[in-house]
Amino acid sequence: MSITADDIWREFKAEADATGYGFTDQKEELAWLLEGLAANVERYGYPLCPCRMGAGDIAADRDIICPCDYRDPDLNEFGQCY
């Protein structure tokens, strides 16, 4: 069974609602992000942030698994994650 952007959205939406985070209202940007996350789950087995280059090794990529370690600094600086 493959994971879809809709699957990713449901999973991340539940987490966002529970933690007080939200999604961009820019629909094309959000679709790109969700598709990239779904593709990376298929490719690597985990939701590697599509905005960052990964090694394809979960231990090496731990800091860029969405939501990544850079989310809050990006939110503070840019108002959204990278």
Contacts in CASP RR format, 6 or more apart in sequence:
PFRMAT RR
TARGET T0000
AUTHOR 0000-0000-0000
METHOD contacts of the structure
MODEL  1
MSITADDIWREFKAEADATGYGFTDQKEELAWLLEGLAANVERYGYPLCP
CRMGAGDIAADRDIICPCDYRDPDLNEFGQCY
2 42 0 8 1.000
3 38 0 8 1.000
3 41 0 8 1.000
3 42 0 8 1.000
4 38 0 8 1.000
5 31 0 8 1.000
5 34 0 8 1.000
5 35 0 8 1.000
5 36 0 8 1.000
5 37 0 8 1.000
5 38 0 8 1.000
6 34 0 8 1.000
7 38 0 8 1.000
8 34 0 8 1.000
8 37 0 8 1.000
8 38 0 8 1.000
8 41 0 8 1.000
8 47 0 8 1.000
9 34 0 8 1.000
12 23 0 8 1.000
12 37 0 8 1.000
12 66 0 8 1.000
12 67 0 8 1.000
13 23 0 8 1.000
15 21 0 8 1.000
15 67 0 8 1.000
16 22 0 8 1.000
16 23 0 8 1.000
21 67 0 8 1.000
23 30 0 8 1.000
24 30 0 8 1.000
24 33 0 8 1.000
24 80 0 8 1.000
32 50 0 8 1.000
33 50 0 8 1.000
33 51 0 8 1.000
35 50 0 8 1.000
36 50 0 8 1.000
37 47 0 8 1.000
37 48 0 8 1.000
37 49 0 8 1.000
37 50 0 8 1.000
37 66 0 8 1.000
39 50 0 8 1.000
40 46 0 8 1.000
40 47 0 8 1.000
40 48 0 8 1.000
40 49 0 8 1.000
40 50 0 8 1.000
41 47 0 8 1.000
44 56 0 8 1.000
44 58 0 8 1.000
44 61 0 8 1.000
45 58 0 8 1.000
46 58 0 8 1.000
46 61 0 8 1.000
46 65 0 8 1.000
47 65 0 8 1.000
47 66 0 8 1.000
48 54 0 8 1.000
48 56 0 8 1.000
48 61 0 8 1.000
48 64 0 8 1.000
48 65 0 8 1.000
48 66 0 8 1.000
49 64 0 8 1.000
49 65 0 8 1.000
49 66 0 8 1.000
49 68 0 8 1.000
49 82 0 8 1.000
51 81 0 8 1.000
51 82 0 8 1.000
52 64 0 8 1.000
52 68 0 8 1.000
52 70 0 8 1.000
52 82 0 8 1.000
54 60 0 8 1.000
54 61 0 8 1.000
54 64 0 8 1.000
55 61 0 8 1.000
58 65 0 8 1.000
63 69 0 8 1.000
63 70 0 8 1.000
64 70 0 8 1.000
67 81 0 8 1.000
68 81 0 8 1.000
70 81 0 8 1.000
70 82 0 8 1.000
71 81 0 8 1.000
74 80 0 8 1.000
74 81 0 8 1.000
74 82 0 8 1.000
75 81 0 8 1.000
END
